[in-house]
Amino acid sequence: MNKMNSRQQEIATRLEENIQVQQDLTRSTLGKIEAMVDLILAAYRSGGKVIFCGNGGSAADAQHLAAELVGRFKLERRALPAIALNTNTSILTALGNDYGYETVFSRQVEALANKNDIVIGLSTSGNSPNIIKAIEAAKSRGAKTIGLSGGNGGKLAKVADLAVVVPSDNTPRIQEAHITIGHIVCELVERELAGAE
């Protein structure tokens, strides 16, 4: 094998970190990911929708996963209702200006969430105040809640009905794991619902 230069060694190290987190995830969260699938299937079967929220890279992941459900992941099937709350800049800036940034998602949850819905908050630390408030608002409306976080799960793990915690403190690796979890969930939900149609 050719000797790696320093840049290639750095790349290999990052890839190995990702692989280690994915292996740790396999050992620690299979049941939680399965429970996430079950909650989302129950929401769709009862006429509900999935509502996502996140900040920064987690906002991009929220949008990505909502798109997979509304469009398709792998199979042709009916569109599944899903919303990412971080996409409407007029709402975000109005709420941030009028009520404070901590309310930009909870206020939207108040307007949009119902008892048959699932609200999924993504926060790598598990301590984003606007995500915590969104989960609390969802619970007050009777919606089920899922928190995707990392590290020790933070406050999000304590307030969400289901907490899926990536066993890492490394933000990029947590985000990579979140999208992996999201893809697995989308694939399983899609397959089960498409098979029932």
C-alpha positions as CSV (number, residue, x, y, z in Angstrom):
1,M,0.0,0.0,0.0
2,N,1.3,3.5,-0.8
3,K,2.3,5.7,2.0
4,M,-0.3,8.4,2.8
5,N,0.6,12.0,2.8
6,S,-0.5,14.2,5.7
7,R,-3.7,15.3,4.0
8,Q,-4.6,11.7,3.1
9,Q,-4.0,10.7,6.7
10,E,-6.3,13.4,7.9
11,I,-9.0,12.2,5.5
12,A,-8.5,8.6,6.6
13,T,-8.8,9.7,10.2
14,R,-12.1,11.5,9.6
15,L,-13.5,8.5,7.7
16,E,-12.4,6.2,10.5
17,E,-14.1,8.5,13.1
18,N,-17.3,8.3,11.1
19,I,-17.1,4.5,10.9
20,Q,-16.5,4.2,14.6
21,V,-19.6,6.4,15.4
22,Q,-21.7,4.3,13.0
23,Q,-20.5,1.1,14.8
24,D,-21.3,2.6,18.2
25,L,-24.7,3.6,16.9
26,T,-25.4,0.1,15.8
27,R,-24.6,-1.2,19.3
28,S,-26.6,1.5,21.2
29,T,-29.7,2.6,19.3
30,L,-31.3,-0.1,17.2
31,G,-34.4,-0.3,19.4
32,K,-34.7,3.5,19.5
33,I,-34.5,3.8,15.7
34,E,-37.1,1.1,15.4
35,A,-39.3,2.9,17.9
36,M,-38.9,6.1,15.7
37,V,-40.1,4.1,12.7
38,D,-43.1,2.9,14.7
39,L,-44.1,6.4,15.9
40,I,-43.9,7.9,12.4
41,L,-45.9,5.0,10.9
42,A,-48.6,5.5,13.6
43,A,-48.7,9.2,12.8
44,Y,-49.2,8.6,9.1
45,R,-51.8,5.8,9.6
46,S,-53.8,8.2,11.8
47,G,-53.7,11.0,9.2
48,G,-50.9,12.9,10.9
49,K,-47.7,14.5,9.6
50,V,-44.1,14.8,10.5
51,I,-42.7,18.2,11.5
52,F,-39.0,18.7,11.7
53,C,-36.9,21.5,13.2
54,G,-33.2,22.2,13.6
55,N,-30.5,24.9,13.5
56,G,-27.6,25.2,11.2
57,G,-26.5,21.9,9.7
58,S,-29.4,20.3,11.6
59,A,-31.8,22.7,9.7
60,A,-30.4,21.3,6.5
61,D,-30.9,17.8,7.7
62,A,-34.5,18.7,8.7
63,Q,-35.2,20.0,5.2
64,H,-33.5,17.0,3.6
65,L,-35.6,14.4,5.6
66,A,-38.9,16.3,5.0
67,A,-38.1,16.2,1.3
68,E,-37.4,12.5,1.4
69,L,-40.9,11.9,2.8
70,V,-42.8,14.4,0.6
71,G,-41.0,13.2,-2.5
72,R,-39.7,9.7,-2.4
73,F,-36.8,7.9,-0.9
74,K,-36.5,4.9,-3.1
75,L,-40.0,3.8,-4.0
76,E,-42.9,5.3,-6.0
77,R,-45.7,5.9,-3.5
78,R,-48.1,8.6,-2.3
79,A,-46.6,11.8,-1.0
80,L,-46.2,11.7,2.8
81,P,-46.9,15.0,4.7
82,A,-43.8,16.4,6.2
83,I,-42.7,20.0,7.0
84,A,-39.3,21.6,8.0
85,L,-40.0,24.6,10.2
86,N,-36.7,26.3,9.3
87,T,-37.6,27.1,5.6
88,N,-39.9,30.1,5.8
89,T,-37.6,33.2,6.3
90,S,-40.5,35.5,6.8
91,I,-41.9,33.5,9.7
92,L,-38.4,33.0,11.2
93,T,-37.5,36.6,11.1
94,A,-40.9,37.9,12.3
95,L,-40.9,35.5,15.2
96,G,-37.3,36.1,16.0
97,N,-37.9,39.9,15.9
98,D,-41.2,39.9,17.7
99,Y,-40.8,37.1,20.3
100,G,-37.1,36.1,20.3
101,Y,-35.2,33.4,18.6
102,E,-36.1,30.8,21.2
103,T,-39.7,30.9,19.9
104,V,-39.1,30.5,16.2
105,F,-40.1,26.8,16.2
106,S,-42.5,26.6,19.2
107,R,-44.8,29.3,17.7
108,Q,-45.0,27.4,14.4
109,V,-45.6,24.2,16.3
110,E,-48.5,25.9,18.1
111,A,-49.9,26.9,14.7
112,L,-49.3,23.6,12.9
113,A,-49.1,20.6,15.2
114,N,-52.0,18.3,16.1
115,K,-52.4,15.3,18.3
116,N,-51.7,12.8,15.4
117,D,-48.5,14.5,14.4
118,I,-44.8,13.8,15.2
119,V,-42.5,16.7,16.0
120,I,-38.8,15.8,15.5
121,G,-36.2,18.2,16.9
122,L,-32.6,17.9,15.8
123,S,-29.9,19.3,18.1
124,T,-26.3,17.9,18.2
125,S,-25.9,19.1,21.8
126,G,-29.5,18.4,22.8
127,N,-29.5,21.9,24.5
128,S,-30.8,24.3,21.8
129,P,-33.4,26.4,23.6
130,N,-35.6,26.8,20.5
131,I,-35.7,23.0,19.9
132,I,-36.5,22.3,23.6
133,K,-39.4,24.9,23.4
134,A,-40.7,23.3,20.2
135,I,-40.8,19.9,21.8
136,E,-42.5,21.3,24.8
137,A,-45.1,23.1,22.6
138,A,-45.7,19.8,20.6
139,K,-46.3,17.9,23.8
140,S,-48.8,20.5,25.0
141,R,-50.7,20.0,21.8
142,G,-50.8,16.2,22.2
143,A,-48.3,15.5,19.4
144,K,-45.6,12.8,19.9
145,T,-42.0,14.0,20.0
146,I,-38.7,12.7,19.0
147,G,-35.3,14.2,19.8
148,L,-32.2,13.5,17.7
149,S,-29.1,14.6,19.6
150,G,-25.6,13.5,20.6
151,G,-23.3,13.3,23.6
152,N,-25.4,12.7,26.7
153,G,-28.6,13.8,24.9
154,G,-28.8,17.1,26.8
155,K,-32.1,18.5,27.8
156,L,-33.7,17.2,24.6
157,A,-33.3,13.6,25.8
158,K,-35.2,14.5,29.0
159,V,-38.2,16.3,27.3
160,A,-38.8,14.2,24.1
161,D,-41.0,11.2,24.2
162,L,-38.3,9.3,22.4
163,A,-34.6,10.3,22.4
164,V,-32.2,8.9,19.8
165,V,-28.8,9.9,21.1
166,V,-25.7,9.5,18.9
167,P,-22.8,8.3,21.1
168,S,-20.3,11.0,20.2
169,D,-19.4,14.6,21.2
170,N,-18.1,15.4,17.8
171,T,-20.6,17.7,16.0
172,P,-19.8,16.7,12.4
173,R,-19.9,13.0,13.3
174,I,-23.3,13.5,15.1
175,Q,-24.7,15.2,12.0
176,E,-23.5,12.4,9.8
177,A,-25.2,9.9,12.1
178,H,-28.4,11.9,12.2
179,I,-28.7,11.8,8.4
180,T,-27.9,8.1,8.4
181,I,-30.7,7.5,11.0
182,G,-33.0,9.7,9.0
183,H,-32.3,7.7,5.8
184,I,-32.9,4.4,7.5
185,V,-36.2,5.6,9.0
186,C,-37.4,7.1,5.6
187,E,-36.6,3.8,3.9
188,L,-38.4,1.6,6.4
189,V,-41.4,3.9,6.7
190,E,-41.7,4.2,2.9
191,R,-41.4,0.4,2.3
192,E,-44.0,-0.4,4.9
193,L,-46.5,2.2,3.7
194,A,-45.9,1.5,0.0
195,G,-46.4,-2.2,0.6
196,A,-49.7,-1.4,2.3
197,E,-51.1,0.6,-0.7
